[in-house]
Amino acid sequence: MPSSPGDRVTEQPPPARSRSREPGGGGWPRAGVAFTVLGVVQATLIFTVTLIAVPLPAIGREFGIEPSGLLLITAAYGLPYSGLLLFGGRLADRYGGRRMFVTGLAIFAVASTAAALAPDVALLVAMRFAQGAGAALTAPAALAVLRAVFPAPAAFDRAMATWGGLSVLGSVLGTLISGVITSWVSWRWMFAVPVLVAVLALALTRSLMPGGIPGSSRERPGLDPVGAVLATLGISVGSYGLIASGDRPWTSAAVSVPLVVGVVLLGAFLVVERRVRHALLPPGFVREPRRFAGLFGMLLAASGVGLVTFLLSLYLQQQRGWSTLATTGAFVPFTLALIATNRAAAPVVGRFGPLRAMVGGLVVGAAGLALLAGAGRDTSFALVLLPGLILLPVGLSLVFSGSAVLSTSDVPAHQAGLAGGVMNTAMELGPTVGLATLMAVAATQADVIVGYQWAYGAACVAYLLAALAATALIRRHTATAGGVDAASES
């Protein structure tokens, strides 16, 4: 039934193109190109998280910063990014995906340019915060636009199966490319990548991507400002406490106080969400079993990427004496395996279903982590580390692809931004929560190498336990579906 003008607000495209660009039942006309642009932007947002890791020593030398002072530079992007994602999703659902995509990407581009030109560490940190805020608006909006590009559920699921692997690829490319640029030119030039991607995407957005706000005016949610503030502060403050635990004891005020405050704020957020009319995170949205499995799988996969990029860099440089460039080269097989598997992951998800694909990926990833757990001071890279660095990304690609489909399936178009915000929050919290937990495990061992082995081993066990839990969910889902079919036939 056609809607009245008051029920739907749209951003009108240029009159000369309006007829040819109306999305039809088969999807948006140039959907493949639009997906490519959105996917490159998504990978770049994650790329910008990790690009700072390798050049940190060079930045510290240029600005005369002690190693402990580099923590803020590391955290400055991730804290607003993870903290604002839920609110960014709400803004996309309320004001339109394309509008918020352009707004967030413009902030991201300006902040990236200013970060590259920063004359002192204060401006660099401030611009990293601004980058993160822009990214938090862009990421869920990109998924809301993607939902409009692929309106058919089956087409959207296929797109999400590929989308899931783009994030992990961006994470590894951030480490790889920033290491090369820092070694050959300067750390400042690594910001040229996000600037270039953002400018090109902004130039193409209006001609490639649908505008408008899905759903009727009654379906459009309110802003929930109290929930937005509590969620943003709770996630950001708690995440800072977890990050600070990397070089401080858990009992120190710098760690314990942010963690306690973060938990209290998030507890207050959950209470508020049960009482407000337009909850930022509607009760029950995350509790749906398949969606919860997808979000947890996303968190585990992201933590696996964070673990291997962090520990492998430390292991090769500090324990094996490898140079920055040589360490960067060690990630090439990992990256190539990701690229190859990401192309095959979508057909696997389509053939076996997202939950089974995720389980298979967790098992393969656990095998890769088990190999990495066997690395000692004189371990052969070719015989032990290389197989692990191939198996792990194969598994991660399947987990990311299956989890992305599970996290966003059966979500109505007017909640696409919410789904994008929740999924990206799980992805961003994965490395923070996972690294803090696993490094705490590593710290129980006096020998550094043994500590690394324990961290990889703990991650391996977590992957296997998650695979078992997801297998039980598959069996329960199959049994329920069988019971429904039998009842319908009787």
Steps between C-alpha positions, in 0.01 A plus 500: 500500500653833406597721790389856547753782478490535876598137554826505311776757462743460213803682372412567138765418238553732205182511288676385185603175668214436738313252285799284402629480855186385678584177682297213372431152617834380366697754699664835439624557137889510536482295818835333437686831474319638804594189698864540398512861618325421828722197557821694441381766745420234762843341458662844526324578828649182651831565323520830687475318834816296443710733284638670811647186661822455299608870479442570872875490584573748218222732621636478854849596384377796294292649780723387787233285666574226752369152409231525769376822342431329170193329647278802436602515133414132468163534674395838358335355187346187648334656805259737319460249216378217722316730739296692242403215266161434659411869482632513144265216410206685653584817303514297176158346567347836591654736245595268214800281427641702212474830686687367804749315279597828334511686832718241672731455204554876468602520868725198450671656195565837665631338818730265304648795311558694822658195667751469216600865546493505883791711635473354851365197681200688646357574156579147380304350791211743449478416130512127574199555727326690218585220256337251734187712537469532123552127457229427759251696290619347173510127580135438598383744233691300238311188601169688490583611144600144411158381618339746257733391219399134553136512617434129438591296813688231306705757308576690821618181672732424209640852518554470876686171458761688296477813716602307811842415361578856392547621857764245594677572172507871586643422842795304363561742213530779757793322662652402166477831314587725793815297563613540140418873484670570834813312393524661157359853544342633821223400737309813393444360152304203633205737553492562125317168454190589708497853355507372142232236561272747679528767230430254217206346686349842570531589132314183396238474773215702348523336158532143631301468820130532581386769738187516708390371839344152506177436686212725590529797733347285777777242461778756521658485847567788737853590597503368861760758613538355851564152364742639242707680765506200735593254222769726355663576834461146632663335198771766462598519869490124546705448183760746624536297819553183298757670276683641803529148643755426227785667692352542850379255767126439518497634856641840402264798503565564129343160423254424778329839518409521126386137505272553800363827360445337161310207651281734708420716197414199285283361779316832514466487121328160517259627765415809296447298182225298668306815588525735202266493203765520228784294646839547335542122530152345514471223763510164330686617188828341606340206683363339184706174499638508146577871518674455836706216353600721208599791722701275730670341199582848369652593837710180509623540143596863557683406820691236304616758248603737778688224681705382204589848371606613849680190627664404172646849463641488854626145459682556172652838591576459869567127527635419153664835416316557172488849347177695456496430126572129548223477759264669257596241240402220739139617471498463120399129505229584755367775274511290183313219674236750611454634148475151349261367764280808503408433137397145586331575833175635354430184293581286805252698710241468225555124468515398867332791677660774709495310831672190362752715314578683824549171687734370230694824511538481877642148477745591222597817686560298817739277305693807384518635856624162625789516252588855608492383862790269417735785407816519713822698479648287222183375332510473121289769338435286192405181684295634793412868471424506128240219512338673797497832315318330212250290695397782735391748230315223315299437814459870579355574156232236549423624852476864391281415200264269688482736798422802282202320346374374838534846656296679235252243366127560548560862601240739350631779280418769757733325751792443261702774670437339838621164369809665353574681825466187713705284262780755474500545877560127544776520240668794671472359851648167390867607491462714815328236714686208344847650528446615858379155603763302312787724605386450859537127434846558352602705804454197726820354354847628591645409161380735225496232229306260721256782573442548127442127463242504778320795340476321165394182677226677694369654177502154339292358786256793478451436127432130557253568783318753281486244218344245737242753622412598143469132405248454780309800364497340153357177641234685700407712199480190277287314755265799537467536123430127470230522767333790323507315167353187660223700666412674176475167318273337762 
